[in-house]
Amino acid sequence: MAGDDVAAAFRWTDTQLSLLRFSRNDKRITFREHKINLKFKDPRGKGEIEKILLDPQYRPGDASNADFWVETTITSPVSHKKVSETALCNWDNAKNIAVGTIEDDGGRLVIVAESVTKALKTSKFSFLVVRMSGFSGFRIAEDVPVGHESPGLIGIEAKLKSSTPVLSEISF
C-alpha cells in the first residue's frame, strides 16, 4: 500500500440533488452535476493513504491536523472551471466514521466506512451529507471570480433542504 493520494468519485441521483440546496456566495444557484470527484490524501506525505483508509488498527499518530484529507472537485455552474475544496477528516474510535471539517466555517461532511477489506476496490465507503455541529451541509468548492467579482473566498455550498440525509456510495 503506497501513495499519497487516491482518486475516487460518488454520484448524486436526481432525487438526492433535489434534497440539496446549492448557493454561491449565499446566492442560490442551479447545480446539476451528478458525478463528484474525490481525492483522498495523506496529509503527512508518507505514502500511507490506503493504510489510513483500510487498516482498522492503524492511526497516523503524527497527524498535523487530520487523519486524512478529502478533496471534492466539481465544475462550477458559474465560472465553468474545475474547482475544489478540501476537508480535514478524522476517524472516530471505531474507525467507521470520519468527520470532515472545512476551514473558515465551511461546514461538515462524513465519510462512512461501511465494509472494509484489504483493498479499496472491494471495500465499501460512502459520502454522507447530514446535519451536524450546527451545519446543514458543506462548502463543496471554492470558485474563481467572474466578471467584476473581487478575489477571495467564493464558496459553493451544498446544504440539506430538510433533515433528510444524503448518502452516496464512493467508487475507487
N, C-alpha and C positions, 0 to 999 in steps of 0.2 A: 504494500500500500504506500504509494508515493505520490506527491503532487501537492502544490499549494492551493489549487482550486479545482473544482469540478463543475461542469456545466449541467444544468437541469432546466426543466420548464414545468408549468402546470397550465391547465386550460379552464377558463371560466365558461360555463354554459350560458345560454341566453337567460335562463331563469336566474342563475347566480348573478349575472350582470344586472338584472332587474332589481336585485336585493341591495345593490350598492349605489351610492351617490358619488359622483366624481366632481371635483372642483379644481380650479387652478387659481391660486391667489384668492381663495374664497369666492370665486365666481363659478357657478355651475357650468360644466362642460359635458358634451356628449362623448362617451368613451365606449367603443365597440370592439376593442381588441380582445380576442379570446385567449390567445396564447401569450403567457407572461414568461419571459426568460429569466432564469435564476442562475446565479453563480455562487456556490458555497466556497468560502475562502478560509485558509488557515492564517489567522492574524499574526502569528509568530513567524511565518515563513519557513517552517521546519519540514514542509512536505508531508504533513500528517492529517490532511483534511478527511481522508477516508477513515483513518483510525479514530478521529474525533467523532465522526458520524456513526461508525459501525461497532466499535469495541465498547461493550457495555461497562467495562471496568476502567477504561482509560479516561483520565482527566488531564487536560493540558498542564495544569498546575501553575505555570508561569504566565498565564494569560494577562496581557497588559490591560485589556478592557473587555474581553469576551472570550467564550469558549471557541466560537467561530463567527464569521460574518456571512450574511447572505445578501446578495445584491439583486434587486429587481430591475429589469430593463424593459422598457416599452417604447413605442413610437408615439411621441406627443401628438395629440389631435390638433394642437395649436401651431407649434413650431415645425411639425413633421420631421423632427430629428429623433434619433435614438437617444433616450435619456434614462438615467438610472438613479437609484438611491440605495444606500447600504444600511442594514440593520445589524446591531451588535447583539449576538444571540448567546444566551446562557442556558445550559441544561438544568432541569430540576434534578433532585437527588436520585430519582429512579431512571433518569436519562431517557424518558419517553416524551417529554415536552420541553421545547426550548423557546423561551420568550425572547422575541427580537425587539429591541428598543431603537428607535430612530432619534438621533440627537436633535437638539433645537425644537423640542416638543413635537416631533414628527409622528408620534403615535406608537402603537404596538402591533406586532404580528406574532403568529405562533407557528412553529414547525413541530409537527406531531410525528413521532417515530412509532408507527402502528405495528410494524413487523420488521424486525432487524435480523438479517442473516450475515454471512461473511462477505457478501457482495452487494453493491448498490443496486445492480440490475434486478436482484431477487428480493431486495428489501422493499418495504412499503413506507414511504414518508408522505405526509400531506401538509398543505399550506392552509392555515386557518385564519380567517378574519372574524374576530369576536370582540365584544365589548370587554375591556379590562383597564384597570388603573385610571379610570376617568376618560379613556379614549374609546371612540366608536370605530376606529379604523387606523389608517397609517398613511404616511406620505409615500406613494409608490415610486415617485421620481422627482428629481429637481430639473425643471425645464430651463431652456435658454431664452433670453429676451427676444421678443419680436417687435418690429416697428420701433416705437419710441420708448419702449419699456427700459427702465433702469436695470443695470446688472445687479445681481443679488439673488437671494433665495426666492425662487419662483416655484413653489411646491405644487405638485399634482397630487391631490388627496383622494383616497378611496375610503369611503365611510359607509357603515351599515345604515340602511334606512329605518330598520326596526331592530328588535333584539334577536332576530334570526341569524345565527352564524353562517358563514360560508366556508365550506371545507372542500378542498380540491386536491386530488392525488398528484404527487410530483413524479415526473418521469426523468430518469437519468440517461 
